[in-house]
């Protein structure tokens, strides 16, 4: 028996760079960390002594005097890197303002040794927008990297190549704008060697999501909006939270495209912000809309969007109530009529009065809009009403009830003296209850020769 043990030529393995990119980057970060000189015991003792002097110094002792010793720059950079983000940092270190930056970094970075450049780079990525003298630090970093270092690590070489993009107070936004189509955040961070932890990476994530929302197809990007919903309360720029920044992008893009909201963006207005129809003096309006000072056209566009969403919810309930009844052939005409009222801007606002099943079918964010929706409790368990505030200050109502098919979707004017008109103030009275009276006539003629159906229900939240 003869066994052929010869090893034949094996094909070269083809490994995509994407799956191993994260592992390679992790190895590079470990290598960089290992290449950094560790703090020897003598240095740690000197740092503790400087820390003690800073804590104990009085107002009469200047910062330079309290930190005067050989190698103070390295000691101070190490202290700022470690303590700048601590809640009690003020009791230890003064803010990293212009005077402190000039004292620690000097007036030029061209003569920095490699260790100083490495510490300053770590301070930049770790604390970024928490540093008052961020621009000063950016300038020194650019000066220090005017000549490439042949002995630099792979990550340091990437930072040198991308220095004009990274070393700027709007560095995260520049990196986000440079992202290629379908490039993930992790791939983008790998490309620019951005550390996973720190304020720079946090700001990069925010700018990356908002940039993608700006560039995605109108009405699309649910995965982007899901992430923005998680970050919506975080401050972004000039006191504008992330949710408000996303609302600004969606509203302006919709207005530029003709004021017609596309896709599922309407579903997200209440999830990442609040109803733009709330009073301008209210706290929610100021937090999500007033902070970025929308124009009248932008605010009208957002308000019409939420109105349209309210209307579409009612049309869904109307179809369900008509399905299987003799009046189902009237659904298309009724739906077109309601949409026509909205499209011609004859309606200022919509309110929903829903039976419990319909109320629970609403999205959770919408059920919380007590000024727009209320639950009907009482005998008319299958009844739902949409109340429309018209441009002529008259309130109009549409009614649907699967148990009264001949009276489905009836319309009639409601005067100011009606309890229906006072529903606009219902949300301010807590768990208020009142009686709602509506007057209807069948679309096929009067129910009786000269009579109309009257009904009475209790409205509660």
C-alpha positions as CSV (number, residue, x, y, z in Angstrom):
1,X,0.0,0.0,0.0
2,X,1.5,3.3,-1.1
3,X,0.5,6.6,0.6
4,X,1.2,9.8,-1.2
5,X,2.2,12.3,1.5
6,X,3.3,15.1,-0.7
7,X,1.8,18.5,0.0
8,X,0.4,20.0,-3.1
9,X,0.2,23.7,-3.7
10,X,-2.6,25.2,-1.6
11,X,-4.6,28.2,-2.9
12,X,-3.9,31.5,-1.3
13,X,-6.5,32.4,1.4
14,X,-8.6,35.4,0.6
15,X,-9.5,37.3,3.7
16,X,-11.5,40.5,3.6
17,X,-10.0,43.5,5.4
18,X,-13.4,44.4,7.0
19,X,-13.7,41.4,9.4
20,X,-10.2,41.7,10.6
21,X,-10.0,45.5,10.7
22,X,-11.3,45.7,14.3
23,X,-8.7,43.2,15.5
24,X,-5.9,44.9,13.7
25,X,-6.9,48.2,15.2
26,X,-7.1,46.7,18.7
27,X,-3.6,45.3,18.3
28,X,-2.4,48.7,17.1
29,X,-3.8,50.3,20.2
30,X,-2.2,47.7,22.5
31,X,1.1,48.2,20.7
32,X,0.8,52.0,21.1
33,X,0.0,51.6,24.8
34,X,2.9,49.2,25.3
35,X,5.2,51.6,23.5
36,X,4.3,54.4,25.9
37,X,6.7,54.7,28.8
38,X,4.9,53.7,32.0
39,X,5.0,56.0,34.9
40,X,7.8,54.8,37.2
41,X,7.4,55.1,41.0
42,X,9.5,58.2,41.2
43,X,7.3,60.0,38.6
44,X,4.1,58.9,40.4
45,X,5.5,60.2,43.7
46,X,6.3,63.6,42.0
47,X,2.8,63.7,40.6
48,X,1.2,63.1,44.0
49,X,3.4,65.8,45.5
50,X,2.3,68.3,42.8
51,X,-1.3,67.2,43.3
52,X,-1.0,67.9,47.0
53,X,0.5,71.3,46.4
54,X,-2.3,72.3,44.0
55,X,-5.0,71.2,46.5
56,X,-3.3,73.1,49.4
57,X,-2.3,76.3,47.6
58,X,-4.2,79.4,48.6
59,X,-5.4,82.2,46.4
60,X,-2.1,84.0,47.0
61,X,-0.1,81.2,45.4
62,X,0.0,81.4,41.6
63,X,-0.5,78.4,39.5
64,X,3.1,78.6,38.0
65,X,4.6,79.0,41.5
66,X,2.7,75.9,42.9
67,X,3.8,73.8,39.9
68,X,7.4,75.1,39.5
69,X,9.7,72.2,39.1
70,X,11.7,70.4,36.4
71,X,9.4,68.4,34.1
72,X,6.3,70.3,35.2
73,X,4.7,70.1,31.7
74,X,4.8,66.3,31.6
75,X,3.4,66.2,35.2
76,X,0.6,68.6,34.5
77,X,-0.4,67.0,31.2
78,X,-0.6,63.7,33.1
79,X,-2.8,65.3,35.8
80,X,-5.1,66.9,33.3
81,X,-5.4,63.7,31.3
82,X,-6.4,61.8,34.5
83,X,-8.5,64.4,36.3
84,X,-10.0,66.9,33.8
85,X,-13.3,65.0,33.6
86,X,-13.7,64.4,37.4
87,X,-16.5,66.1,39.1
88,X,-14.2,67.5,41.8
89,X,-11.5,68.6,39.3
90,X,-12.0,72.3,40.2
91,X,-10.6,71.6,43.7
92,X,-7.4,70.2,42.2
93,X,-6.8,71.8,38.8
94,X,-7.8,75.2,37.3
95,X,-9.7,75.0,34.0
96,X,-7.6,74.3,31.0
97,X,-8.1,77.9,29.7
98,X,-5.8,80.0,27.5
99,X,-3.4,81.0,30.2
100,X,-3.1,77.5,31.6
101,X,-2.7,76.1,28.0
102,X,0.1,78.6,27.3
103,X,1.8,77.7,30.6
104,X,1.6,73.9,30.0
105,X,1.9,73.7,26.2
106,X,4.1,76.7,25.5
107,X,3.6,79.1,22.6
108,X,4.8,76.8,19.9
109,X,4.7,73.0,19.4
110,X,7.5,72.8,16.8
111,X,10.1,71.8,19.4
112,X,8.0,69.3,21.3
113,X,9.6,66.0,22.1
114,X,7.7,62.8,21.0
115,X,6.5,62.3,24.6
116,X,4.9,65.7,24.8
117,X,3.2,65.2,21.4
118,X,1.8,61.9,22.6
119,X,0.4,63.3,25.8
120,X,-1.2,66.3,24.1
121,X,-2.8,64.0,21.5
122,X,-4.2,61.8,24.3
123,X,-5.6,64.9,26.0
124,X,-7.2,66.0,22.7
125,X,-9.0,62.8,22.0
126,X,-10.0,62.1,25.7
127,X,-11.4,65.4,26.8
128,X,-11.8,67.3,23.5
129,X,-14.8,69.8,23.9
130,X,-14.5,69.8,27.7
131,X,-11.3,71.8,27.2
132,X,-11.9,75.6,27.1
133,X,-8.6,76.1,25.3
134,X,-9.3,73.5,22.6
135,X,-8.3,75.8,19.7
136,X,-5.0,76.5,21.4
137,X,-4.4,72.7,21.8
138,X,-5.3,72.1,18.1
139,X,-2.8,74.8,17.0
140,X,0.0,73.3,19.0
141,X,-0.7,69.8,17.7
142,X,-0.6,71.0,14.1
143,X,2.7,72.7,14.8
144,X,4.1,69.7,16.4
145,X,3.3,67.4,13.4
146,X,4.8,69.7,10.7
147,X,7.5,67.1,10.1
148,X,6.7,63.3,10.0
149,X,8.3,61.1,12.6
150,X,9.9,58.1,11.0
151,X,9.9,56.2,14.4
152,X,6.2,56.9,15.1
153,X,3.7,54.1,15.6
154,X,1.1,53.2,12.9
155,X,-1.6,55.2,14.7
156,X,0.6,58.2,15.1
157,X,1.4,58.1,11.4
158,X,-2.4,58.1,10.6
159,X,-2.9,61.1,12.9
160,X,0.0,62.9,11.1
161,X,-1.6,62.1,7.6
162,X,-5.0,63.3,8.8
163,X,-3.8,66.1,11.0
164,X,-5.7,68.9,9.2
165,X,-9.0,67.0,9.5
166,X,-8.6,65.8,13.1
167,X,-6.8,68.6,14.8
168,X,-9.6,71.2,14.7
169,X,-12.4,72.2,17.1
170,X,-14.9,70.8,14.4
171,X,-12.8,67.7,13.8
172,X,-15.6,65.2,14.5
173,X,-17.8,67.0,12.0
174,X,-15.0,67.0,9.4
175,X,-14.5,63.3,9.9
176,X,-18.2,62.6,9.6
177,X,-18.5,64.6,6.4
178,X,-15.7,62.6,4.9
179,X,-17.5,59.3,5.4
180,X,-18.1,57.3,2.3
181,X,-21.5,55.9,1.2
182,X,-22.5,53.0,3.5
183,X,-19.3,53.3,5.6
184,X,-20.1,52.3,9.1
185,X,-19.0,54.4,12.1
186,X,-16.5,51.7,13.2
187,X,-14.9,51.7,9.7
188,X,-14.7,55.4,9.8
189,X,-13.0,55.4,13.2
190,X,-10.6,52.8,11.9
191,X,-9.8,54.9,8.9
192,X,-8.9,57.9,11.0
193,X,-7.5,56.0,14.0
194,X,-9.9,57.5,16.4
195,X,-9.8,55.9,19.9
196,X,-13.0,54.2,20.9
197,X,-13.2,56.0,24.2
198,X,-13.2,59.8,24.9
199,X,-15.2,62.9,24.0
200,X,-13.9,63.1,20.4
201,X,-15.4,59.7,19.6
202,X,-18.7,60.6,21.4
203,X,-19.0,63.8,19.3
204,X,-18.0,61.9,16.2
205,X,-20.9,59.5,16.7
206,X,-23.3,62.4,17.1
207,X,-22.1,64.2,14.0
208,X,-22.0,60.9,12.0
209,X,-25.7,60.2,12.8
210,X,-26.8,63.7,12.0
211,X,-24.8,63.7,8.8
212,X,-26.4,60.5,7.7
213,X,-29.8,61.8,8.5
214,X,-29.0,64.8,6.3
215,X,-27.9,62.6,3.4
216,X,-30.3,59.7,3.6
217,X,-33.2,59.5,1.2
218,X,-36.1,61.7,2.4
219,X,-38.3,59.9,4.9
220,X,-35.9,56.9,5.3
221,X,-33.3,55.9,7.8
222,X,-35.2,54.3,10.7
223,X,-32.0,52.7,12.0
224,X,-30.5,56.2,12.3
225,X,-33.5,57.6,14.0
226,X,-33.5,54.7,16.5
227,X,-30.0,55.7,17.6
228,X,-30.9,59.4,17.7
229,X,-33.8,58.6,19.9
230,X,-31.4,57.1,22.5
231,X,-29.2,60.2,22.3
232,X,-32.0,62.8,22.0
233,X,-31.5,64.5,25.3
234,X,-27.7,64.9,25.0
235,X,-26.5,68.5,24.4
236,X,-25.2,68.9,20.8
237,X,-24.3,72.5,19.9
238,X,-25.2,75.9,21.3
239,X,-27.7,74.5,23.8
240,X,-29.5,72.4,21.2
241,X,-30.1,68.8,22.2
242,X,-29.6,65.9,19.7
243,X,-33.3,65.4,19.3
244,X,-33.9,69.1,18.4
245,X,-30.9,68.9,15.9
246,X,-32.6,65.9,14.2
247,X,-36.0,67.7,14.1
248,X,-34.3,70.7,12.5
249,X,-32.8,68.5,9.8
250,X,-36.0,66.7,9.0
251,X,-38.2,69.8,9.0
252,X,-35.9,71.8,6.8
253,X,-35.4,68.9,4.3
254,X,-39.2,68.4,4.2
255,X,-39.8,72.1,3.6
256,X,-37.2,72.3,0.9
257,X,-38.8,69.3,-0.9
258,X,-42.3,70.9,-1.0
259,X,-43.6,70.5,2.6
260,X,-44.8,66.9,2.1
261,X,-43.5,64.5,4.8
262,X,-42.3,61.3,3.4
263,X,-41.8,57.7,4.7
264,X,-42.1,57.3,8.5
265,X,-40.5,60.6,9.5
266,X,-43.8,61.8,11.0
267,X,-43.8,58.9,13.4
268,X,-40.5,60.2,14.9
269,X,-41.5,63.9,15.6
270,X,-43.0,63.0,18.9
271,X,-40.5,60.2,19.7
272,X,-37.4,62.4,19.5
273,X,-39.1,65.7,20.4
274,X,-42.6,67.0,21.1
275,X,-45.7,68.4,19.3
276,X,-44.8,71.6,17.6
277,X,-48.3,72.8,18.2
278,X,-47.7,73.2,21.9
279,X,-47.7,76.8,23.3
280,X,-44.5,78.6,22.5
281,X,-44.0,79.4,26.2
282,X,-44.2,75.8,27.3
283,X,-41.1,74.0,28.5
284,X,-41.3,71.1,26.0
285,X,-41.6,73.5,23.0
286,X,-38.7,75.6,24.2
287,X,-36.5,72.5,24.6
288,X,-37.2,70.8,21.3
289,X,-38.3,73.7,19.0
290,X,-37.6,77.1,20.4
291,X,-33.9,76.3,21.0
292,X,-33.1,76.4,17.3
293,X,-35.5,79.3,16.5
294,X,-37.4,77.8,13.5
295,X,-39.0,80.2,11.0
296,X,-42.8,80.5,10.7
297,X,-42.7,78.4,7.6
298,X,-40.6,75.6,9.3
299,X,-43.0,75.5,12.3
300,X,-46.1,75.4,10.1
301,X,-44.5,72.6,8.1
302,X,-43.9,70.6,11.3
303,X,-47.4,71.4,12.7
304,X,-49.1,70.3,9.4
305,X,-47.1,67.1,9.6
306,X,-48.4,66.1,13.1
307,X,-51.9,67.2,12.0
308,X,-51.7,64.9,9.0
309,X,-50.5,62.0,11.2
310,X,-53.5,62.6,13.6
311,X,-55.8,62.5,10.6
312,X,-54.3,59.3,9.2
313,X,-54.8,57.6,12.5
314,X,-58.5,58.4,12.4
315,X,-58.8,57.3,8.8
316,X,-57.3,53.9,9.8
317,X,-59.9,53.6,12.6
318,X,-62.6,54.7,10.1
319,X,-61.7,51.9,7.7
320,X,-61.8,49.3,10.5
321,X,-65.2,50.5,11.7
322,X,-66.6,50.4,8.1
323,X,-65.1,47.1,7.1
324,X,-67.9,44.5,6.6
325,X,-70.7,47.1,6.8
326,X,-73.1,48.4,4.3
327,X,-71.3,51.8,4.4
328,X,-67.9,50.5,3.4
329,X,-68.3,51.9,-0.1
330,X,-68.3,55.4,1.4
331,X,-64.8,54.9,2.9
332,X,-62.8,56.2,0.0
333,X,-64.9,59.2,-0.5
334,X,-64.8,60.1,3.2
335,X,-61.0,59.6,3.4
336,X,-60.5,61.7,0.3
337,X,-62.7,64.4,1.8
338,X,-60.8,64.5,5.1
339,X,-57.4,64.6,3.3
340,X,-58.7,67.4,1.1
341,X,-59.6,69.4,4.2
342,X,-56.0,69.0,5.3
343,X,-54.3,69.6,1.9
344,X,-56.2,72.8,1.3
345,X,-55.2,74.0,4.8
346,X,-58.8,74.5,6.0
347,X,-58.0,72.8,9.3
348,X,-55.8,74.3,11.9
349,X,-55.6,71.3,14.2
350,X,-57.0,67.9,14.9
351,X,-58.1,66.2,18.1
352,X,-59.0,62.5,18.5
353,X,-61.6,61.1,20.9
354,X,-61.2,57.3,20.7
355,X,-62.8,54.3,22.2
356,X,-60.4,52.3,24.5
357,X,-59.4,49.7,21.8
358,X,-58.5,52.4,19.3
359,X,-56.8,54.4,22.0
360,X,-54.5,51.5,22.9
361,X,-53.7,50.9,19.2
362,X,-52.0,54.3,19.1
363,X,-48.2,54.5,19.4
364,X,-47.1,55.1,23.0
365,X,-45.6,58.5,22.2
366,X,-48.9,59.7,20.7
367,X,-51.0,58.4,23.6
368,X,-49.1,60.9,25.8
369,X,-50.2,63.9,23.8
370,X,-53.2,64.8,26.1
371,X,-53.9,67.9,24.1
372,X,-54.5,65.9,20.9
373,X,-56.1,62.6,22.1
374,X,-58.5,61.5,24.7
375,X,-60.2,58.2,25.5
376,X,-64.0,57.8,25.4
377,X,-65.5,55.9,28.4
378,X,-69.2,55.1,28.4
379,X,-71.9,53.5,26.3
380,X,-70.4,54.1,22.9
381,X,-67.5,51.7,23.2
382,X,-67.1,51.4,19.4
383,X,-67.3,55.1,18.7
384,X,-64.4,57.4,17.7
385,X,-64.5,61.1,16.8
386,X,-62.0,63.4,15.1
387,X,-62.5,67.0,16.1
388,X,-61.2,69.6,13.6
389,X,-60.5,73.2,14.4
390,X,-61.2,75.1,11.1
391,X,-59.8,78.4,9.9
392,X,-63.1,80.1,10.5
393,X,-62.9,79.3,14.2
394,X,-65.6,76.7,13.9
395,X,-65.0,73.2,15.2
396,X,-66.1,70.3,13.0
397,X,-66.4,66.6,13.9
398,X,-66.3,63.3,12.1
399,X,-67.7,60.2,13.8
400,X,-67.3,56.5,13.2
401,X,-69.0,53.6,14.9
402,X,-69.1,50.0,13.7
403,X,-72.5,49.6,15.5
404,X,-74.2,52.4,13.7
405,X,-73.2,51.9,10.0
406,X,-75.8,54.3,8.6
407,X,-74.4,57.2,10.6
408,X,-70.7,56.5,10.1
409,X,-68.5,59.5,9.5
410,X,-71.1,62.2,9.8
411,X,-70.1,65.8,9.8
412,X,-71.6,68.8,11.5
413,X,-70.5,72.1,12.9
414,X,-70.1,72.6,16.6
415,X,-70.5,76.0,18.2
416,X,-68.1,77.6,20.7
417,X,-70.6,77.1,23.4
418,X,-70.5,73.4,23.0
419,X,-68.6,71.3,25.5
420,X,-66.8,69.8,22.5
421,X,-65.1,73.1,21.9
422,X,-63.8,73.2,25.5
423,X,-61.8,70.0,24.9
424,X,-58.8,72.1,23.9
425,X,-58.3,72.8,27.6
426,X,-59.1,69.3,28.8
427,X,-55.4,68.3,29.2
428,X,-54.7,71.1,31.7
429,X,-57.2,69.7,34.2
430,X,-55.5,66.4,35.0
431,X,-57.9,63.4,35.0
432,X,-60.8,65.6,33.9
433,X,-64.1,64.2,32.8
434,X,-66.8,66.0,30.9
435,X,-69.8,65.3,28.8
436,X,-69.4,65.4,25.0
437,X,-72.5,66.0,22.9
438,X,-72.5,65.7,19.1
439,X,-75.2,66.2,16.6
440,X,-75.1,64.1,13.4
441,X,-77.0,63.5,10.2
442,X,-76.7,60.5,8.0
443,X,-74.8,61.0,4.7
444,X,-77.7,59.2,3.1
445,X,-80.3,61.6,4.4
446,X,-81.8,62.4,7.8
447,X,-82.4,59.4,10.1
448,X,-85.9,60.6,10.5
449,X,-87.8,63.2,8.6
450,X,-86.6,66.1,10.8
451,X,-84.7,64.4,13.6
452,X,-81.0,63.6,14.1
453,X,-79.1,61.2,16.3
454,X,-77.8,62.5,19.6
455,X,-75.4,60.7,21.8
456,X,-73.7,61.3,25.1
457,X,-70.4,59.9,26.3
458,X,-67.8,60.6,29.0
459,X,-64.4,61.7,27.9
460,X,-61.4,60.9,30.1
461,X,-57.6,60.6,29.8
